[in-house]
């Protein structure tokens, strides 16, 4: 499965199959959340939250790919990511794009 954030794949003709998406809501455990709050007082990278967002993007991408594979797609083009805070210490991440099949 080819994943790109452009609306084309060089040298390929594409048949659009439709929108595919994957999402997740992630949070860190209470202990890590408290530690990150203390860290925000002194500044610097909030590594636990960075980890959480990386895991969330990976899971959202995996779910998007599964939806595309169910349609028989060869690739997903024009991939985008969005995130939003659901509550303190929890975030939703959505990955979406257009599933396509290669035309021979």
Rosetta constraint file for C-alpha pairs under 8 A:
AtomPair CA 1 CA 65 HARMONIC 7.74 0.50
AtomPair CA 1 CA 73 HARMONIC 7.75 0.50
AtomPair CA 1 CA 74 HARMONIC 5.46 0.50
AtomPair CA 1 CA 75 HARMONIC 5.03 0.50
AtomPair CA 1 CA 76 HARMONIC 7.53 0.50
AtomPair CA 2 CA 74 HARMONIC 6.70 0.50
AtomPair CA 2 CA 75 HARMONIC 4.42 0.50
AtomPair CA 2 CA 76 HARMONIC 6.28 0.50
AtomPair CA 3 CA 75 HARMONIC 5.80 0.50
AtomPair CA 3 CA 76 HARMONIC 5.02 0.50
AtomPair CA 3 CA 77 HARMONIC 6.16 0.50
AtomPair CA 3 CA 79 HARMONIC 7.28 0.50
AtomPair CA 4 CA 9 HARMONIC 7.76 0.50
AtomPair CA 4 CA 75 HARMONIC 8.00 0.50
AtomPair CA 4 CA 76 HARMONIC 6.44 0.50
AtomPair CA 4 CA 77 HARMONIC 5.03 0.50
AtomPair CA 4 CA 78 HARMONIC 6.15 0.50
AtomPair CA 4 CA 79 HARMONIC 6.12 0.50
AtomPair CA 5 CA 77 HARMONIC 5.72 0.50
AtomPair CA 5 CA 78 HARMONIC 4.19 0.50
AtomPair CA 5 CA 79 HARMONIC 4.54 0.50
AtomPair CA 5 CA 80 HARMONIC 6.80 0.50
AtomPair CA 6 CA 77 HARMONIC 5.89 0.50
AtomPair CA 6 CA 78 HARMONIC 4.77 0.50
AtomPair CA 6 CA 79 HARMONIC 7.40 0.50
AtomPair CA 7 CA 77 HARMONIC 5.35 0.50
AtomPair CA 7 CA 78 HARMONIC 4.84 0.50
AtomPair CA 8 CA 12 HARMONIC 7.70 0.50
AtomPair CA 8 CA 14 HARMONIC 7.70 0.50
AtomPair CA 8 CA 77 HARMONIC 6.56 0.50
AtomPair CA 8 CA 78 HARMONIC 7.85 0.50
AtomPair CA 9 CA 13 HARMONIC 7.80 0.50
AtomPair CA 9 CA 77 HARMONIC 7.78 0.50
AtomPair CA 12 CA 102 HARMONIC 6.47 0.50
AtomPair CA 12 CA 103 HARMONIC 7.32 0.50
AtomPair CA 13 CA 102 HARMONIC 5.88 0.50
AtomPair CA 13 CA 103 HARMONIC 5.35 0.50
AtomPair CA 13 CA 104 HARMONIC 7.57 0.50
AtomPair CA 14 CA 100 HARMONIC 5.93 0.50
AtomPair CA 14 CA 101 HARMONIC 5.71 0.50
AtomPair CA 14 CA 102 HARMONIC 4.88 0.50
AtomPair CA 14 CA 103 HARMONIC 5.67 0.50
AtomPair CA 15 CA 100 HARMONIC 5.40 0.50
AtomPair CA 15 CA 101 HARMONIC 5.15 0.50
AtomPair CA 15 CA 102 HARMONIC 6.26 0.50
AtomPair CA 15 CA 103 HARMONIC 6.43 0.50
AtomPair CA 16 CA 98 HARMONIC 6.93 0.50
AtomPair CA 16 CA 99 HARMONIC 6.24 0.50
AtomPair CA 16 CA 100 HARMONIC 4.57 0.50
AtomPair CA 16 CA 101 HARMONIC 6.62 0.50
AtomPair CA 17 CA 71 HARMONIC 7.26 0.50
AtomPair CA 17 CA 73 HARMONIC 7.28 0.50
AtomPair CA 17 CA 98 HARMONIC 7.12 0.50
AtomPair CA 17 CA 99 HARMONIC 5.28 0.50
AtomPair CA 17 CA 100 HARMONIC 5.21 0.50
AtomPair CA 17 CA 101 HARMONIC 6.96 0.50
AtomPair CA 18 CA 98 HARMONIC 5.47 0.50
AtomPair CA 18 CA 99 HARMONIC 5.45 0.50
AtomPair CA 18 CA 100 HARMONIC 7.35 0.50
AtomPair CA 19 CA 96 HARMONIC 7.09 0.50
AtomPair CA 19 CA 97 HARMONIC 5.78 0.50
AtomPair CA 19 CA 98 HARMONIC 4.62 0.50
AtomPair CA 19 CA 99 HARMONIC 6.12 0.50
AtomPair CA 20 CA 64 HARMONIC 5.80 0.50
AtomPair CA 20 CA 65 HARMONIC 7.91 0.50
AtomPair CA 20 CA 67 HARMONIC 6.06 0.50
AtomPair CA 20 CA 68 HARMONIC 6.07 0.50
AtomPair CA 20 CA 96 HARMONIC 5.63 0.50
AtomPair CA 20 CA 97 HARMONIC 5.61 0.50
AtomPair CA 20 CA 98 HARMONIC 5.96 0.50
AtomPair CA 20 CA 99 HARMONIC 6.21 0.50
AtomPair CA 21 CA 60 HARMONIC 7.72 0.50
AtomPair CA 21 CA 61 HARMONIC 7.99 0.50
AtomPair CA 21 CA 63 HARMONIC 7.12 0.50
AtomPair CA 21 CA 64 HARMONIC 4.51 0.50
AtomPair CA 21 CA 67 HARMONIC 7.07 0.50
AtomPair CA 21 CA 94 HARMONIC 6.94 0.50
AtomPair CA 21 CA 95 HARMONIC 5.50 0.50
AtomPair CA 21 CA 96 HARMONIC 4.17 0.50
AtomPair CA 21 CA 97 HARMONIC 6.56 0.50
AtomPair CA 22 CA 59 HARMONIC 7.82 0.50
AtomPair CA 22 CA 60 HARMONIC 4.54 0.50
AtomPair CA 22 CA 61 HARMONIC 6.15 0.50
AtomPair CA 22 CA 62 HARMONIC 7.27 0.50
AtomPair CA 22 CA 63 HARMONIC 4.59 0.50
AtomPair CA 22 CA 64 HARMONIC 4.15 0.50
AtomPair CA 22 CA 65 HARMONIC 7.86 0.50
AtomPair CA 22 CA 67 HARMONIC 7.74 0.50
AtomPair CA 22 CA 94 HARMONIC 5.69 0.50
AtomPair CA 22 CA 95 HARMONIC 5.31 0.50
AtomPair CA 22 CA 96 HARMONIC 6.52 0.50
AtomPair CA 23 CA 59 HARMONIC 7.44 0.50
AtomPair CA 23 CA 60 HARMONIC 4.51 0.50
AtomPair CA 23 CA 61 HARMONIC 7.85 0.50
AtomPair CA 23 CA 63 HARMONIC 7.02 0.50
AtomPair CA 23 CA 64 HARMONIC 7.74 0.50
AtomPair CA 23 CA 92 HARMONIC 7.04 0.50
AtomPair CA 23 CA 93 HARMONIC 5.52 0.50
AtomPair CA 23 CA 94 HARMONIC 4.19 0.50
AtomPair CA 23 CA 95 HARMONIC 6.26 0.50
AtomPair CA 24 CA 56 HARMONIC 6.23 0.50
AtomPair CA 24 CA 59 HARMONIC 6.92 0.50
AtomPair CA 24 CA 60 HARMONIC 5.83 0.50
AtomPair CA 24 CA 92 HARMONIC 5.64 0.50
AtomPair CA 24 CA 93 HARMONIC 5.61 0.50
AtomPair CA 24 CA 94 HARMONIC 6.71 0.50
AtomPair CA 25 CA 56 HARMONIC 7.17 0.50
AtomPair CA 25 CA 86 HARMONIC 7.97 0.50
AtomPair CA 25 CA 90 HARMONIC 6.80 0.50
AtomPair CA 25 CA 91 HARMONIC 5.51 0.50
AtomPair CA 25 CA 92 HARMONIC 4.21 0.50
AtomPair CA 25 CA 93 HARMONIC 6.44 0.50
AtomPair CA 26 CA 52 HARMONIC 6.74 0.50
AtomPair CA 26 CA 53 HARMONIC 7.74 0.50
AtomPair CA 26 CA 56 HARMONIC 6.26 0.50
AtomPair CA 26 CA 90 HARMONIC 5.48 0.50
AtomPair CA 26 CA 91 HARMONIC 5.58 0.50
AtomPair CA 26 CA 92 HARMONIC 6.47 0.50
AtomPair CA 27 CA 52 HARMONIC 6.91 0.50
AtomPair CA 27 CA 89 HARMONIC 5.61 0.50
AtomPair CA 27 CA 90 HARMONIC 4.20 0.50
AtomPair CA 27 CA 91 HARMONIC 6.61 0.50
AtomPair CA 28 CA 32 HARMONIC 6.24 0.50
AtomPair CA 28 CA 33 HARMONIC 6.09 0.50
AtomPair CA 28 CA 48 HARMONIC 7.47 0.50
AtomPair CA 28 CA 49 HARMONIC 7.42 0.50
AtomPair CA 28 CA 52 HARMONIC 6.87 0.50
AtomPair CA 28 CA 89 HARMONIC 6.34 0.50
AtomPair CA 28 CA 90 HARMONIC 7.09 0.50
AtomPair CA 29 CA 33 HARMONIC 6.17 0.50
AtomPair CA 30 CA 34 HARMONIC 6.30 0.50
AtomPair CA 31 CA 35 HARMONIC 6.40 0.50
AtomPair CA 32 CA 36 HARMONIC 6.14 0.50
AtomPair CA 32 CA 48 HARMONIC 6.89 0.50
AtomPair CA 33 CA 37 HARMONIC 6.30 0.50
AtomPair CA 33 CA 89 HARMONIC 6.33 0.50
AtomPair CA 34 CA 38 HARMONIC 6.46 0.50
AtomPair CA 35 CA 39 HARMONIC 6.24 0.50
AtomPair CA 36 CA 40 HARMONIC 6.15 0.50
AtomPair CA 36 CA 46 HARMONIC 6.10 0.50
AtomPair CA 36 CA 48 HARMONIC 7.14 0.50
AtomPair CA 36 CA 49 HARMONIC 7.73 0.50
AtomPair CA 37 CA 41 HARMONIC 6.84 0.50
AtomPair CA 38 CA 42 HARMONIC 7.27 0.50
AtomPair CA 39 CA 43 HARMONIC 6.06 0.50
AtomPair CA 39 CA 44 HARMONIC 7.12 0.50
AtomPair CA 39 CA 46 HARMONIC 6.92 0.50
AtomPair CA 40 CA 44 HARMONIC 7.09 0.50
AtomPair CA 40 CA 46 HARMONIC 7.31 0.50
AtomPair CA 45 CA 50 HARMONIC 7.98 0.50
AtomPair CA 46 CA 50 HARMONIC 6.21 0.50
AtomPair CA 47 CA 51 HARMONIC 6.06 0.50
AtomPair CA 48 CA 52 HARMONIC 6.17 0.50
AtomPair CA 49 CA 53 HARMONIC 6.18 0.50
AtomPair CA 49 CA 89 HARMONIC 7.83 0.50
AtomPair CA 50 CA 54 HARMONIC 6.24 0.50
AtomPair CA 51 CA 55 HARMONIC 6.17 0.50
AtomPair CA 52 CA 56 HARMONIC 6.14 0.50
AtomPair CA 53 CA 57 HARMONIC 6.11 0.50
AtomPair CA 53 CA 91 HARMONIC 7.81 0.50
AtomPair CA 53 CA 93 HARMONIC 7.82 0.50
AtomPair CA 54 CA 58 HARMONIC 6.23 0.50
AtomPair CA 55 CA 59 HARMONIC 6.19 0.50
AtomPair CA 56 CA 60 HARMONIC 6.07 0.50
AtomPair CA 56 CA 92 HARMONIC 7.76 0.50
AtomPair CA 56 CA 93 HARMONIC 6.14 0.50
AtomPair CA 57 CA 61 HARMONIC 6.05 0.50
AtomPair CA 57 CA 81 HARMONIC 7.87 0.50
AtomPair CA 57 CA 93 HARMONIC 6.25 0.50
AtomPair CA 57 CA 94 HARMONIC 7.50 0.50
AtomPair CA 57 CA 95 HARMONIC 7.33 0.50
AtomPair CA 58 CA 62 HARMONIC 6.16 0.50
AtomPair CA 59 CA 63 HARMONIC 6.26 0.50
AtomPair CA 60 CA 64 HARMONIC 6.19 0.50
AtomPair CA 60 CA 93 HARMONIC 6.64 0.50
AtomPair CA 60 CA 94 HARMONIC 5.89 0.50
AtomPair CA 60 CA 95 HARMONIC 5.60 0.50
AtomPair CA 61 CA 65 HARMONIC 6.13 0.50
AtomPair CA 61 CA 95 HARMONIC 5.81 0.50
AtomPair CA 62 CA 66 HARMONIC 6.27 0.50
AtomPair CA 63 CA 67 HARMONIC 6.35 0.50
AtomPair CA 64 CA 68 HARMONIC 6.36 0.50
AtomPair CA 64 CA 95 HARMONIC 6.56 0.50
AtomPair CA 64 CA 96 HARMONIC 6.67 0.50
AtomPair CA 65 CA 69 HARMONIC 6.09 0.50
AtomPair CA 65 CA 76 HARMONIC 7.79 0.50
AtomPair CA 66 CA 70 HARMONIC 6.23 0.50
AtomPair CA 67 CA 71 HARMONIC 6.70 0.50
AtomPair CA 68 CA 72 HARMONIC 6.53 0.50
AtomPair CA 68 CA 73 HARMONIC 5.36 0.50
AtomPair CA 68 CA 75 HARMONIC 7.73 0.50
AtomPair CA 68 CA 76 HARMONIC 7.27 0.50
AtomPair CA 68 CA 99 HARMONIC 5.58 0.50
AtomPair CA 69 CA 73 HARMONIC 5.37 0.50
AtomPair CA 69 CA 74 HARMONIC 7.60 0.50
AtomPair CA 71 CA 99 HARMONIC 7.81 0.50
AtomPair CA 72 CA 101 HARMONIC 7.28 0.50
AtomPair CA 73 CA 99 HARMONIC 5.69 0.50
AtomPair CA 73 CA 100 HARMONIC 5.24 0.50
AtomPair CA 73 CA 101 HARMONIC 4.91 0.50
AtomPair CA 74 CA 99 HARMONIC 7.63 0.50
AtomPair CA 74 CA 100 HARMONIC 6.10 0.50
AtomPair CA 74 CA 101 HARMONIC 4.96 0.50
AtomPair CA 74 CA 102 HARMONIC 6.39 0.50
AtomPair CA 75 CA 99 HARMONIC 5.99 0.50
AtomPair CA 75 CA 100 HARMONIC 5.45 0.50
AtomPair CA 75 CA 101 HARMONIC 6.60 0.50
AtomPair CA 76 CA 97 HARMONIC 6.00 0.50
AtomPair CA 76 CA 98 HARMONIC 5.32 0.50
AtomPair CA 76 CA 99 HARMONIC 4.48 0.50
AtomPair CA 76 CA 100 HARMONIC 5.92 0.50
AtomPair CA 77 CA 97 HARMONIC 5.80 0.50
AtomPair CA 77 CA 98 HARMONIC 5.26 0.50
AtomPair CA 77 CA 99 HARMONIC 6.56 0.50
AtomPair CA 77 CA 100 HARMONIC 7.17 0.50
AtomPair CA 78 CA 97 HARMONIC 5.26 0.50
AtomPair CA 78 CA 98 HARMONIC 6.28 0.50
AtomPair CA 79 CA 95 HARMONIC 6.97 0.50
AtomPair CA 79 CA 96 HARMONIC 5.57 0.50
AtomPair CA 79 CA 97 HARMONIC 4.25 0.50
AtomPair CA 79 CA 98 HARMONIC 7.17 0.50
AtomPair CA 80 CA 95 HARMONIC 5.77 0.50
AtomPair CA 80 CA 96 HARMONIC 5.48 0.50
AtomPair CA 80 CA 97 HARMONIC 6.27 0.50
AtomPair CA 81 CA 93 HARMONIC 7.07 0.50
AtomPair CA 81 CA 94 HARMONIC 5.68 0.50
AtomPair CA 81 CA 95 HARMONIC 4.55 0.50
AtomPair CA 81 CA 96 HARMONIC 6.54 0.50
AtomPair CA 82 CA 93 HARMONIC 5.77 0.50
AtomPair CA 82 CA 94 HARMONIC 5.36 0.50
AtomPair CA 82 CA 95 HARMONIC 6.67 0.50
AtomPair CA 83 CA 91 HARMONIC 6.73 0.50
AtomPair CA 83 CA 92 HARMONIC 5.40 0.50
AtomPair CA 83 CA 93 HARMONIC 4.36 0.50
AtomPair CA 83 CA 94 HARMONIC 6.30 0.50
AtomPair CA 84 CA 91 HARMONIC 5.59 0.50
AtomPair CA 84 CA 92 HARMONIC 5.37 0.50
AtomPair CA 84 CA 93 HARMONIC 6.79 0.50
AtomPair CA 85 CA 89 HARMONIC 7.84 0.50
AtomPair CA 85 CA 90 HARMONIC 6.06 0.50
AtomPair CA 85 CA 91 HARMONIC 4.37 0.50
AtomPair CA 85 CA 92 HARMONIC 6.33 0.50
AtomPair CA 86 CA 90 HARMONIC 5.60 0.50
AtomPair CA 86 CA 91 HARMONIC 5.21 0.50
AtomPair CA 86 CA 92 HARMONIC 6.46 0.50
AtomPair CA 87 CA 91 HARMONIC 7.08 0.50
